[in-house]
Amino acid sequence: MNIYTWNVNGLRAAIKNGFMDWFAATDADIVCLQETRLLPEELPKTAVFPEEYHLFWNPAEKRGYSGTATFTRIKPESVTGLGLEEFDSEGRVQLVHFKNFTVINTYWPNSQDERKRLPYKLDFCQAIGDKMDELVAAGKNVILCGDYNIAHEAIDLARPKQNENSAGYYIEEREAMTAFLSRGYVDVFRSLYPEEVMYTWWSYRGRARANNVGWRLDYHCVNSSFMKQVKDIRICNDVTGSDHCPVALSLKAFKGNKRS
């Protein structure tokens, strides 16, 4: 089973840049998108998804802003928001509940220059951790994927010293990420590849992607007891069409979660 996460930086633009070809080639079980920035009725006519996929849209109230979407071959038991208006109104969270696990598709806020939205970002981090704790306490396994808008450690961005006062690498954000993981969650990529230097986002400026001057902002995190179910994780940095690239989590097969 494979679960992809990708910040497409505008789904309409990504479709123009080959998204549908990529989608067909992945043969994915679950695809979680962030920053879709559209209503489902605004999809181009060329965007025709195979009938076996269940499509769940979560646009922001503000048109052309934020938004998440999840496409899954496995029919979920239910799909909900976080239950907090300040985050749900921006289309930032989808909880997709399956028999064996819950996928939480998230687009974390950007803390912005001069820490303008840092309190909102830290509140979001706390709320996500609280929700995951609630699910785990109820006996659920959780997969938290998406664009976290945080480079957790120095290895996760090309120029850490120069960016200590940059959004996404503020010390408060890094500490919040550390605190979140200490609740009993695992950054899957860093756990499996502790010394691997790979990025998932590159600025459009200064040939950053060509020179691999990037940040690792896109993650899959799971509750620690679920790591035994993880097969591998792959940063698909050869895929273009956005300033982010997809990240693919591979799980070992489950009984009872059949494609539908």
Secondary structure as GFF3:
##gff-version 3
##sequence-region A 1 260
A	DSSP	beta_strand	2	7	.	.	.	ID=ss1
A	DSSP	alpha_helix	11	16	.	.	.	ID=ss2
A	DSSP	alpha_helix	19	26	.	.	.	ID=ss3
A	DSSP	beta_strand	30	34	.	.	.	ID=ss4
A	DSSP	three_ten_helix	40	42	.	.	.	ID=ss5
A	DSSP	beta_strand	54	58	.	.	.	ID=ss6
A	DSSP	beta_strand	68	72	.	.	.	ID=ss7
A	DSSP	beta_strand	78	80	.	.	.	ID=ss8
A	DSSP	alpha_helix	85	88	.	.	.	ID=ss9
A	DSSP	beta_strand	93	97	.	.	.	ID=ss10
A	DSSP	beta_strand	102	107	.	.	.	ID=ss11
A	DSSP	three_ten_helix	113	115	.	.	.	ID=ss12
A	DSSP	alpha_helix	118	137	.	.	.	ID=ss13
A	DSSP	beta_strand	142	147	.	.	.	ID=ss14
A	DSSP	three_ten_helix	154	156	.	.	.	ID=ss15
A	DSSP	three_ten_helix	161	163	.	.	.	ID=ss16
A	DSSP	alpha_helix	171	181	.	.	.	ID=ss17
A	DSSP	beta_strand	185	187	.	.	.	ID=ss18
A	DSSP	alpha_helix	188	192	.	.	.	ID=ss19
A	DSSP	beta_strand	201	202	.	.	.	ID=ss20
A	DSSP	beta_strand	214	215	.	.	.	ID=ss21
A	DSSP	beta_strand	218	223	.	.	.	ID=ss22
A	DSSP	three_ten_helix	224	229	.	.	.	ID=ss23
A	DSSP	beta_strand	230	235	.	.	.	ID=ss24
A	DSSP	beta_strand	247	251	.	.	.	ID=ss25
###
